[in-house]
């Protein structure tokens, strides 16, 4: 790996994109910028429901800039490609890193949008065992809180920290322990590439389109 391998990270704020970035850094890639897509109002992230100021606090803890764009689902791809193209020029990027594990449709989409920006998609977690990955994340010191989940899991899991015990509980309920199928999403509060831990409070629980979210505030 050369010093010229500059990467963007498609940053969800959760465990998978965080661990993928850590793996890429260990392989010699140099992160330059994070990218996240917010909802139309620009308040919370589209996928995880994480407020913009918490995403910015994560970026500050990594001493990296974060590029936030607002989009509807309908305009998502066009706006994502536009951001990739802009950031590729701005930061002389060569690759974009993603945290997907084994959903081929996601990989196909990521390779397609990267190609439009002249980038190579990098998926360090691809086709690794999901349960092994979760334990590797915990062993690596990635501390995450469950911030959204489906109704099968239910609201009681919101605000819980991901631990070995919780992984066992999820498995006993038949829930994928990585949440790769969208069963739940997490927020990274601390990890080896943060220079300080985030203090985040989980508040009111909200049901939106059959999915539970918790209001999050920096404390």
SERO-4910 file (N, C-alpha, C, O; in steps of 0.05 Angstrom, whole numbers):
BEGIN
 pado doro    nc1    nc2    nc3   cac1   cac2   cac3    cc1    cc2    cc3    oc1    oc2    oc3
  Unk    A     17    -24      0      0      0      0     18     25      0     36     27     16
  Unk    A     12     44    -18     27     68    -19     14     90     -3     -9     88      5
  Unk    A     29    111      2     19    135     16     -3    149      0    -17    166     10
  Unk    A     -5    142    -26    -24    156    -43    -52    143    -42    -71    153    -55
  Unk    A    -56    122    -26    -82    108    -25   -100    123     -5   -102    116     18
  Unk    A   -112    144    -15   -129    161      1   -158    151      0   -168    147    -22
  Unk    A   -170    148     23   -197    136     23   -218    155     36   -212    171     53
  Unk    A   -242    151     26   -266    162     38   -280    138     53   -278    116     44
  Unk    A   -292    144     75   -308    123     89   -337    130     88   -345    152     97
  Unk    A   -353    112     77   -382    115     79   -390    109    108   -392     85    116
  Unk    A   -394    130    123   -395    128    152   -424    129    162   -438    149    159
  Unk    A   -433    107    173   -461    105    183   -463    115    212   -484    122    222
  Unk    A   -440    115    226   -439    121    254   -440     96    271   -437     97    295
  Unk    A   -444     72    258   -446     47    272   -421     29    270   -401     37    260
  Unk    A   -424      5    281   -401    -12    286   -388    -22    260   -364    -24    258
  Unk    A   -404    -29    239   -393    -41    216   -376    -22    200   -354    -29    191
  Unk    A   -385      3    195   -369     22    181   -344     29    197   -323     34    185
  Unk    A   -347     30    223   -324     36    240   -303     14    238   -279     20    235
  Unk    A   -311    -12    240   -292    -34    239   -279    -36    211   -256    -42    209
  Unk    A   -295    -30    191   -284    -31    163   -263     -9    160   -242    -14    148
  Unk    A   -268     14    172   -248     36    170   -222     28    185   -200     33    176
  Unk    A   -226     16    209   -202      7    225   -186    -13    209   -162    -12    208
  Unk    A   -200    -32    196   -186    -53    180   -171    -40    157   -149    -47    151
  Unk    A   -184    -21    144   -171     -7    121   -146      8    130   -126      7    116
  Unk    A   -147     21    153   -124     35    163   -101     16    169    -78     21    163
  Unk    A   -109     -7    180    -88    -28    186    -75    -39    161    -52    -48    161
  Unk    A    -90    -38    139    -80    -47    113    -64    -25     99    -53    -30     77
  Unk    A    -62     -2    111    -45     19    100    -59     42     85    -46     60     75
  Unk    A    -86     40     84   -101     62     71   -102     86     90   -102     84    114
  Unk    A   -103    110     77   -103    135     93   -130    149     91   -136    159     69
  Unk    A   -145    150    112   -171    163    111   -169    193    109   -152    205    122
  Unk    A   -186    204     91   -185    233     87   -211    247     95   -211    269    105
  Unk    A   -234    232     92   -260    245     97   -281    223    101   -279    201     90
  Unk    A   -301    230    117   -324    212    121   -348    224    105   -350    248    101
  Unk    A   -366    206     97   -390    215     83   -415    202     95   -416    178    100
  Unk    A   -435    218    101   -460    208    112   -484    222     99   -483    246     93
  Unk    A   -505    207     94   -529    219     83   -551    222    104   -559    203    118
  Unk    A   -560    247    107   -581    254    126   -609    253    113   -611    251     89
  Unk    A   -630    255    129   -656    257    118   -661    284    104   -643    301    105
  Unk    A   -684    288     93   -690    312     77   -686    338     94   -676    358     84
  Unk    A   -693    336    119   -690    360    137   -661    365    146   -655    385    158
  Unk    A   -643    345    140   -615    348    148   -611    346    178   -592    356    189
  Unk    A   -630    332    192   -629    330    221   -616    305    231   -598    305    248
  Unk    A   -624    282    220   -614    256    228   -606    240    204   -615    245    182
  Unk    A   -589    219    209   -580    203    186   -603    185    176   -620    177    191
  Unk    A   -602    180    150   -624    165    137   -627    138    148   -649    129    154
  Unk    A   -604    124    152   -606     95    159   -609     90    189   -625     74    198
  Unk    A   -593    105    206   -592     98    234   -607    118    252   -611    112    276
  Unk    A   -616    140    241   -630    160    257   -612    175    277   -621    182    299
  Unk    A   -586    178    269   -567    191    287   -566    221    281   -562    229    258
  Unk    A   -569    239    301   -568    267    296   -541    276    284   -520    265    290
  Unk    A   -542    297    268   -518    307    254   -496    315    274   -473    310    268
  Unk    A   -504    327    296   -482    336    315   -467    313    328   -444    316    335
  Unk    A   -480    289    330   -466    266    341   -447    254    320   -425    246    327
  Unk    A   -456    254    295   -438    245    273   -414    264    272   -391    255    267
  Unk    A   -418    290    275   -396    309    275   -378    305    299   -353    308    296
  Unk    A   -389    297    322   -372    292    345   -355    267    341   -332    266    350
  Unk    A   -366    246    327   -351    223    321   -327    230    302   -305    222    307
  Unk    A   -333    246    282   -312    255    263   -290    271    278   -267    267    272
  Unk    A   -299    288    296   -279    304    311   -261    286    328   -238    291    331
  Unk    A   -273    264    339   -258    245    355   -237    230    339   -217    220    349
  Unk    A   -242    228    312   -224    216    294   -206    236    280   -188    229    264
  Unk    A   -210    261    286   -195    283    273   -197    282    243   -177    285    228
  Unk    A   -222    276    233   -227    275    205   -251    293    198   -269    297    215
  Unk    A   -251    305    174   -275    320    166   -298    301    159   -292    278    150
  Unk    A   -323    310    162   -345    294    154   -362    311    135   -368    334    140
  Unk    A   -370    299    113   -386    312     92   -415    301     95   -420    278     91
  Unk    A   -433    319    103   -461    311    107   -478    321     84   -477    345     78
  Unk    A   -494    304     72   -513    313     52   -541    305     60   -545    284     73
  Unk    A   -561    320     52   -589    314     57   -602    303     32   -597    313     10
  Unk    A   -619    282     36   -631    271     12   -656    254     19   -658    243     41
  Unk    A   -674    253      0   -696    234      1   -685    207     -9   -664    206    -20
  Unk    A   -700    186     -5   -692    160    -15   -692    161    -46   -675    148    -59
  Unk    A   -710    176    -58   -712    178    -87   -687    190   -100   -678    181   -121
  Unk    A   -676    210    -86   -652    224    -97   -626    213    -87   -605    224    -93
  Unk    A   -627    193    -70   -604    183    -55   -580    177    -73   -558    187    -68
  Unk    A   -585    161    -93   -562    153   -110   -549    176   -124   -524    178   -124
  Unk    A   -565    193   -136   -554    216   -151   -538    234   -132   -516    244   -139
  Unk    A   -549    239   -108   -535    257    -90   -509    244    -79   -489    257    -74
  Unk    A   -511    218    -75   -487    203    -64   -465    204    -85   -442    209    -79
  Unk    A   -472    199   -110   -452    200   -132   -440    228   -134   -416    231   -137
  Unk    A   -457    248   -133   -447    276   -134   -427    282   -112   -407    295   -117
  Unk    A   -434    272    -88   -415    277    -65   -389    262    -69   -368    273    -64
  Unk    A   -391    237    -79   -366    222    -84   -349    236   -105   -324    238   -101
  Unk    A   -361    246   -125   -346    260   -146   -332    285   -135   -309    291   -141
  Unk    A   -347    301   -120   -337    325   -108   -313    319    -89   -293    332    -90
  Unk    A   -317    300    -72   -297    293    -51   -272    280    -64   -250    284    -54
  Unk    A   -276    265    -85   -254    253    -99   -235    274   -109   -210    272   -107
  Unk    A   -246    295   -121   -230    318   -130   -217    332   -107   -193    339   -108
  Unk    A   -233    338    -87   -223    354    -64   -201    341    -48   -182    354    -39
  Unk    A   -202    314    -45   -183    300    -28   -165    281    -43   -151    266    -30
  Unk    A   -166    281    -69   -149    263    -85   -153    234    -77   -134    220    -71
  Unk    A   -178    226    -76   -185    199    -66   -180    178    -87   -182    183   -111
  Unk    A   -175    154    -77   -171    131    -95   -192    109    -89   -199     93   -106
  Unk    A   -201    107    -64   -219     86    -55   -240     97    -37   -238    118    -25
  Unk    A   -262     82    -35   -283     87    -15   -288     62      1   -292     40    -11
  Unk    A   -289     64     27   -292     40     44   -320     38     54   -332     58     62
  Unk    A   -331     13     54   -358      8     63   -358    -16     82   -340    -33     82
  Unk    A   -378    -16    100   -379    -37    121   -396    -61    116   -402    -76    134
  Unk    A   -405    -64     90   -423    -87     84   -408   -114     87   -384   -116     83
  Unk    A   -423   -134     94   -411   -160    100   -418   -181     78   -399   -194     68
  Unk    A   -443   -184     71   -449   -205     51   -474   -201     35   -485   -219     23
  Unk    A   -484   -176     34   -508   -171     17   -498   -162    -10   -489   -140    -14
  Unk    A   -501   -180    -30   -489   -175    -56   -501   -151    -70   -487   -136    -84
  Unk    A   -527   -146    -66   -540   -122    -78   -527    -96    -68   -525    -77    -83
  Unk    A   -519    -96    -42   -506    -72    -31   -479    -68    -44   -471    -46    -52
  Unk    A   -464    -90    -47   -437    -88    -59   -439    -79    -88   -424    -63    -97
  Unk    A   -459    -90   -103   -462    -82   -131   -468    -52   -133   -457    -39   -150
  Unk    A   -485    -42   -115   -491    -13   -115   -466      3   -109   -461     24   -122
  Unk    A   -452     -5    -89   -428     10    -80   -407     11   -103   -394     31   -107
  Unk    A   -403    -12   -116   -384    -12   -138   -393      5   -161   -377     18   -175
  Unk    A   -419      6   -166   -430     22   -187   -426     52   -182   -417     67   -199
  Unk    A   -433     61   -157   -430     90   -152   -401     98   -150   -394    121   -158
  Unk    A   -384     81   -140   -355     87   -139   -344     90   -167   -328    108   -172
  Unk    A   -352     72   -185   -342     73   -213   -349    100   -226   -333    110   -241
  Unk    A   -372    111   -219   -380    137   -230   -363    160   -220   -362    182   -232
  Unk    A   -349    155   -198   -331    176   -187   -302    169   -191   -284    183   -181
  Unk    A   -296    147   -205   -269    139   -210   -255    127   -186   -231    128   -183
  Unk    A   -271    116   -168   -261    104   -143   -263     74   -144   -279     62   -159
  Unk    A   -248     60   -127   -250     32   -123   -264     27    -96   -256     38    -76
  Unk    A   -285     10    -96   -299      4    -72   -283    -16    -55   -272    -36    -66
  Unk    A   -280    -11    -30   -264    -28    -12   -283    -38     10   -295    -22     25
  Unk    A   -285    -65     13   -302    -77     33   -286    -96     50   -287   -120     45
  Unk    A   -273    -87     71   -255   -104     87   -269   -126    102   -256   -146    109
  Unk    A   -295   -123    107   -310   -144    122   -323   -164    105   -337   -182    115
  Unk    A   -320   -162     79   -336   -178     60   -333   -208     64   -311   -219     65
  Unk    A   -356   -221     67   -359   -250     69   -344   -262     93   -337   -286     93
  Unk    A   -340   -246    114   -330   -257    139   -353   -267    156   -376   -258    152
  Unk    A   -348   -286    174   -369   -296    191   -380   -274    209   -365   -261    223
  Unk    A   -406   -271    208   -419   -249    223   -414   -250    253   -407   -230    265
  Unk    A   -417   -273    265   -413   -275    294   -384   -271    301   -378   -257    321
  Unk    A   -366   -282    285   -337   -277    290   -331   -247    288   -315   -237    305
  Unk    A   -343   -234    269   -338   -205    266   -347   -189    291   -333   -172    300
  Unk    A   -370   -196    301   -380   -182    325   -361   -185    348   -355   -166    362
  Unk    A   -351   -209    352   -332   -214    374   -306   -199    369   -293   -189    387
  Unk    A   -297   -198    343   -273   -183    337   -277   -153    343   -258   -140    352
  Unk    A   -301   -143    337   -306   -115    343   -305   -109    373   -293    -89    382
  Unk    A   -317   -127    388   -317   -124    417   -288   -126    428   -280   -110    445
  Unk    A   -273   -146    418   -245   -149    426   -228   -125    419   -209   -119    433
  Unk    A   -235   -112    396   -219    -89    387   -225    -64    404   -211    -44    400
  Unk    A   -245    -65    421   -251    -42    438   -271    -23    425   -273      0    433
  Unk    A   -287    -33    406   -308    -17    395   -332    -19    414   -344    -40    418
  Unk    A   -340      4    425   -363      6    444   -387     18    429   -385     41    420
  Unk    A   -408      2    427   -431     12    412   -457      8    427   -461    -10    443
  Unk    A   -476     27    421   -502     26    433   -523     20    411   -521     31    389
  Unk    A   -542      4    417   -564     -1    398   -582     24    398   -593     32    418
  Unk    A   -586     36    374   -601     61    372   -626     58    355   -643     76    355
  Unk    A   -629     36    341   -654     31    326   -656      1    322   -636    -14    321
  Unk    A   -681     -9    320   -685    -38    316   -713    -43    305   -730    -26    307
  Unk    A   -717    -67    295   -743    -74    285   -762    -82    307   -754    -85    330
  Unk    A   -787    -85    300   -807    -92    320   -805   -120    331   -815   -126    352
  Unk    A   -791   -137    316   -787   -165    326   -769   -164    351   -775   -178    371
  Unk    A   -749   -147    351   -732   -143    374   -747   -127    395   -748   -134    419
  Unk    A   -760   -105    387   -775    -88    405   -759    -67    419   -734    -67    419
  Unk    A   -773    -48    430   -761    -23    441   -743    -28    465   -726    -10    471
  Unk    A   -745    -51    478   -729    -55    502   -699    -56    497   -683    -52    515
  Unk    A   -692    -61    471   -663    -62    465   -651    -35    460   -627    -32    459
  Unk    A   -668    -15    456   -657     12    450   -641     23    474   -649     21    497
  Unk    A   -617     33    468   -600     44    489   -582     24    502   -565     31    519
  Unk    A   -585     -2    495   -568    -23    507   -541    -23    493   -539    -19    468
  Unk    A   -520    -28    508   -493    -31    497   -489    -59    487   -499    -78    499
  Unk    A   -475    -61    464   -470    -88    453   -448   -101    469   -425    -91    471
  Unk    A   -454   -124    480   -436   -140    496   -437   -169    488   -455   -176    472
  Unk    A   -419   -185    498   -420   -214    493   -447   -225    502   -459   -242    488
  Unk    A   -457   -217    525   -482   -227    536   -505   -219    517   -523   -235    512
  Unk    A   -504   -194    507   -526   -185    490   -525   -200    463   -546   -206    451
  Unk    A   -501   -205    453   -498   -221    428   -511   -248    432   -526   -258    414
  Unk    A   -507   -261    455   -519   -287    461   -549   -285    462   -564   -303    453
  Unk    A   -559   -263    474   -588   -259    476   -601   -255    448   -622   -267    442
  Unk    A   -588   -239    432   -598   -235    404   -599   -261    389   -618   -267    374
  Unk    A   -578   -277    392   -576   -303    378   -599   -322    387   -610   -336    371
  Unk    A   -605   -321    413   -626   -339    424   -653   -330    414   -672   -346    413
  Unk    A   -656   -305    406   -681   -295    395   -683   -299    365   -703   -292    352
  Unk    A   -661   -310    353   -661   -314    324   -654   -289    308   -660   -287    284
  Unk    A   -643   -269    322   -635   -244    309   -606   -246    299   -589   -255    314
  Unk    A   -602   -237    275   -574   -237    265   -557   -220    283   -563   -197    288
  Unk    A   -535   -230    292   -519   -216    313   -504   -192    302   -495   -175    317
  Unk    A   -502   -190    275   -490   -166    263   -511   -146    255   -505   -123    249
  Unk    A   -537   -155    255   -558   -137    244   -554   -132    215   -564   -111    205
  Unk    A   -541   -150    201   -535   -145    172   -560   -143    155   -560   -131    134
  Unk    A   -582   -156    165   -607   -155    149   -624   -131    158   -648   -130    151
  Unk    A   -613   -113    174   -627    -89    182   -643    -93    208   -660    -76    215
  Unk    A   -637   -115    223   -652   -119    248   -647    -97    268   -665    -89    283
  Unk    A   -623    -87    269   -616    -65    288   -593    -49    277   -577    -58    260
  Unk    A   -590    -25    288   -567     -8    281   -555      3    306   -567      4    327
  Unk    A   -529      9    305   -514     17    328   -501     45    325   -499     55    303
  Unk    A   -493     56    347   -478     81    348   -452     76    363   -452     66    385
  Unk    A   -429     82    350   -403     78    363   -398    101    382   -398    124    374
  Unk    A   -393     94    407   -387    114    428   -357    116    433   -347    137    441
  Unk    A   -343     94    428   -314     95    432   -301     72    415   -314     51    410
  Unk    A   -277     76    407   -262     56    391   -233     64    390   -226     87    397
  Unk    A   -215     47    380   -187     53    379   -179     78    363   -158     90    368
  Unk    A   -196     86    344   -188    109    327   -202    135    337   -200    156    323
  Unk    A   -216    134    359   -227    158    372   -205    168    392   -192    153    406
  Unk    A   -202    195    394   -184    205    414   -198    210    441   -185    217    460
  Unk    A   -225    208    441   -240    209    466   -267    195    461   -277    194    439
  Unk    A   -278    185    483   -304    172    482   -326    193    480   -324    215    491
  Unk    A   -348    186    467   -371    203    466   -390    196    489   -393    172    495
  Unk    A   -403    216    500   -423    212    520   -450    219    507   -455    242    501
  Unk    A   -466    198    504   -492    202    490   -514    190    507   -512    169    518
  Unk    A   -536    206    509   -559    197    525   -581    188    506   -588    202    487
  Unk    A   -592    164    511   -615    154    496   -641    163    511   -644    158    535
  Unk    A   -659    176    496   -683    187    508   -708    174    499   -711    149    500
  Unk    A   -727    191    490   -754    181    482   -751    160    460   -735    163    442
  Unk    A   -769    140    461   -769    119    441   -792    124    421   -814    130    429
  Unk    A   -786    122    395   -805    129    374   -808    106    355   -789     93    347
  Unk    A   -833    100    347   -838     80    327   -844     94    300   -862    110    298
  Unk    A   -827     88    280   -830    101    254   -828     80    231   -808     67    228
  Unk    A   -849     78    216   -850     59    193   -842     31    202   -826     17    188
  Unk    A   -853     22    225   -847     -5    234   -820    -10    246   -810    -32    247
  Unk    A   -806     12    254   -779     10    264   -777     28    289   -787     50    289
  Unk    A   -764     18    309   -760     33    334   -734     50    333   -713     40    324
  Unk    A   -737     75    341   -713     93    344   -714    105    371   -734    106    385
  Unk    A   -690    115    380   -689    130    405   -677    157    400   -659    160    384
  Unk    A   -688    177    413   -677    204    411   -650    205    424   -648    196    447
  Unk    A   -630    215    411   -603    215    421   -593    244    425   -597    261    408
  Unk    A   -580    248    448   -568    275    453   -541    271    465   -535    253    481
  Unk    A   -523    289    457   -496    290    469   -498    300    497   -512    320    503
  Unk    A   -484    287    516   -485    296    544   -457    303    554   -454    311    577
***
